[in-house]
């Protein structure tokens, strides 16, 4: 961090609303406390959670808050107890309640940081923290029993694309829903079959493909109502994993398929994770980044936009004007 720098460019939140209501600001750069680092952001990744919390912010947000959960950049300052060298390239997932990545500089806890290996560009690294760790957490909910059938919805999206590949590595038959535009790529990744979610009979098509088998797990990235509709596809002791929402009660009658419900809430780690949980988090992030480095993990294609266009880019994500591609924001040209 430049010794004379005390403030930075940022996009700031002032009231619940649309991404276009973000305002440019110059908040102070927060000096790192014990266990913290300052990152000079080079790439910002936009995620659905960003526009969701701008519309319905968590408790504690005040006018001038900087949103954004995912970023990649260079360590410019470290707090007490941190041995990470200045100049290290890192990726991170910031807690929703703290000043976020929509800025030149972000102060983050060292626990939520992943080191970016040589051979992984900023664009690829930015696609890992929120989508990759969400996919990892979702997969961890389900026992690793081989030779099972699982469903991943929305496999054209960043989370589901990673999740489908991780699930395939468990020697599961992975079925996905996705638009036909993604079909060839998904099949080339070893996916057992794809179904167009816009057709009314895709569940019947899946049932025909399964034959006498039933799904062991269904991973949903849509909403609770959609997840509820997947429950009849699951077999005995099956698992329904809600990534975008949660179900408070089983959608199946008692003493039928003995369905297990799971919710995935990545941000909850910032309030509830233990030191051991954080070690698992960082190990998972390192494994994902290494898989990108070796070409063992395909990521969603991306588009890079300018920092000045961040609100418009986030609006395009929210309203579906850009689909099938990860939207990244470069802080400097």
N, C-alpha and C positions, 0 to 999 in steps of 0.2 A: 504494500500500500504506500502510495506517495506520502511522504511525511507531512506535506502541506495540505493533503486532501482531508477535508472534514465533512464534506457533503458529496452526494452523488446524484446522477439522474435516476429517476424512478417514475413508474406509473403508480398512482396512489388512489385508494378507495375512499369515498366520502359518504356514500349512502347506498342502501340496497338498490340494485338496478341492473342495467345492461353493461356489458364490457365497454361500450362506447362512452359510458359515464366516468370511466377512469380519467384522472387528471394528471398532467405532468407535475412533478415535484422535485425538490432537492432535499430529501431527508438527510439527517446526519449519519455518517458511517459509525456504527456501533462498535466501540473497541471490544476486542474479545475478552471475556472473562475466563475463569478457570475452566479448562476442558473445551474451549471454543476456538474457532478459527475465523478469519475473514477471508472470503473468496471474492476475487475480482472475476465476475461472470464474463465468460466469452460466448456462451450459448445458453439460451433459456428454452425449455420445452413446455409447450402448452398442453394441459390435460383437462378433461371434462370437469374435474373437481374445481378447477380455477373459476370457471364461469358460474358454477353452482354456488360457491361460497360468496362470490360477488353479489349474487341475487339474494342469498340468505346467509349472511355472515355468522360465524360462530360468536359466542359470547366473548367480549373483551375487545373486539375490533372498535377502533375509534377513527374519526375522520383523519385521513393522512396515512392510514395503514397501507403497507406495501404488500400486495398479494403475490402468489406464485409459489409452487411447491418444488419444482425441479430446476436444477441448474448445473452447469459445468463451468469450471474456471480454474484459476490459479490461486494458490494460497499466498496471501500477502501479509498476514499477521497471525500470530498464535498467542493464546493465553497460557497461563500457568498450567503445568502438567501436560502440555502437548509437545511432543518431540518431532512432529511432522515438519520437514524442512520447508522454508519459504521457497516458492516456485514450484511446489508439487502440484500436479494437475489432478483435480478431483471432480467427482460427481456427487450430488447430494439430493436428499428429499427433506425439505424443510417442514417443520411443524406448522399447522395452519394458524396457530395463534401468534407466531413470531413474524417479524418483518421478512418478507419472502424474496423470491428470485427475480421479480420484475424490476430490477435495479442494476446499476453497475457493480455494486458491492453488496454482499449478503454475509451476515454473521451467523454461523451455524455451529451446532454442537458436534464435536468430533465423532461422537457415537454413530451419527447417521451419514457418515462420509464414506465413499468408496474411492479407492485410488484407481485412476484410469491408466491402464497399461499402455506402453508403446505399441503402436500398430492399431489402436482404436481411436478414430477421429472424434472430435467434439460432437459432431452430428450423431454418430452412433451412440456415444456415451450418454448423451442427453435422452436417448430413448429407453434407458434402462431403469432409473430409480423408481418412478411411480408405476409404470406398466410392468417392468420386469419383476419387481419385488411383490407387486400385487399378485402376479401369476404364480410366483413361488409360494406365497402364503396360501393361496387358494389350493394349490396342489398338496401342500403339507396337511391339509385338513383330512385327506382321504388315505386310508391304508395302502401301502405299496404291495398290492397283490397282483401278480402278472396274469396275463391272458384274460383280461376283462374288457368290456365295452364301455366307453364313456362318450359323453356329448359335451362339446364346447360351443356355445352360441356366439354369434357375431365375430367369426374368425377373420374378418377383414380388418378388425380393430387391433390396436397395439397390444392390449392385454391378452386378448384371446389368441392372437397369432403366436405370441410367446408361449402361452399356456398349452396350446395344442401341441407344440413341439416338445415341451417338457413332458407332457403326458405320454407322447409317443415313445419317449425314451424309457418309460416304465414297461415297455412291451404290452401296452394296451392297444386295442383297436379304437382309434380316435375318429369319431364322427363329428362333423361341424355344420353349423348353418353359416351361410355367407352368400353374398350376391354372386351371380355367375361369373362376374369379372375376375373373381379371385380363385375360381375353381382350379384352373390348371396349375397355378403356383402352389396351392395347398396340396393337391395330389402329388406334385413333385417332391413335397416335403415329407411324404409318407402317410398322409392322412387317408384313412380307409374310405371315406366318402363324404361328399358335400351335398347340402340340401339348401335350396333357395327358400329363405324364410318368408318370402313374399307370396309363396304358393300356399293355398289353404290346406293341401294334403301332405305337407312335408313330413308331418309326424307319421302318417300312414306309410310313406315311402321309407322312413327310417325303420318302422316296425317290420316291413317286408325284408329289408336288408339284414335285420337282426335275426329273423327267423324265430327259432324257439328260445333264443337268448334274450335277456333283459339288460338294461343299462345298469352298470355298477355305480356310476356317478354322472351327474349332470352339473355343469358349471355354467351359470347364467350371468350375462353381463348387461341385461336389459332392465328389468325392474321386478318387484315382488309379484305382481300379477302374472307376468310372463313366466317367472320361475314356478309359480303355483301350477301352471298348465303343463309343466314338464314332469311333475311328480308321478302321474300314472305310467310314465315310460320306465320308471325305475323298478328294479326287482327287489327281492328280499334283502334286507339289510343294506339297501342302497343309500347313496349320499347325494343330497341336494345342496350345492354350494352357491350362495348368493353373493356376487361380487359388487353389484351396483346398488343393491338394496338389501332388505332382510325380511324374513318371515318370522312372526312371533309365535306361530303355532303350526303344527304339521297340517298340510293340506290333505292328508290321507286319514281315513277312519282309524281309530285305535285298533291295535292287534291285527293289522293287515300286513303290509310289507315292512313294518318296523323301520320306517324311513328316518335317517339322521339329517338334521338341518345344521348348516354351517353359515356363519357370516364372515365376511372379510372386511377388515377396517384398518388399512395401512396406517393412517394417521394416529390411531389409538396407541401405537407403539411409543410415541413421544411422551405419553402420559403414564403408560402402564408397563412398558418393557423393563425387564431386569437386565443386569449386566450380561447375563448369559443369553438372553433374548437378543441383545444388540450384537453379541459375537456371532450368533446365527445369522442375523441380518447382514452383517458385513461379509461373512463367508459366502452367503448366497449371492450378494452383489458382485463379489470377486469372481465367483464361478460364472455368473451370467456375462460379465465383461470379458472373461477369458474365452467363453464360447463364441462371443462376437469376434474376438481377435483371431481365433482359429477357423472361423467360417462355419462353426457348428450350430450357430443360431442365426436365423434370418429375422430381421426386424422390418417393421412397416416402412414402406418408402416414405421419404420426407420431402418437405418443402421448407425453404429457409426464407424468412421475411425480415424486414428491417425493424429496429427497435422503435422507431417513430410510428410504425404501423401496428404495434402490438395490440391495442384495443380492437382495431378492425380485424386483425387475424384471429383473435379470440372470439369475436362475434361470428366470424366465418365458421369456426369450429362449432360453436353453440348451435347455429342455425343450419348446419349441414351444407354450407356453400363450398366447403372443402371436405371431401370424404375420401377414406381409404389411404390417406397420407398423414404422417405425423407433422404437425406444424411446429417449426423451430424458429426462434428469434435470435438473430445475431446482434450482440450489443455494440460491436464496432465493425465498420466496413473495412 
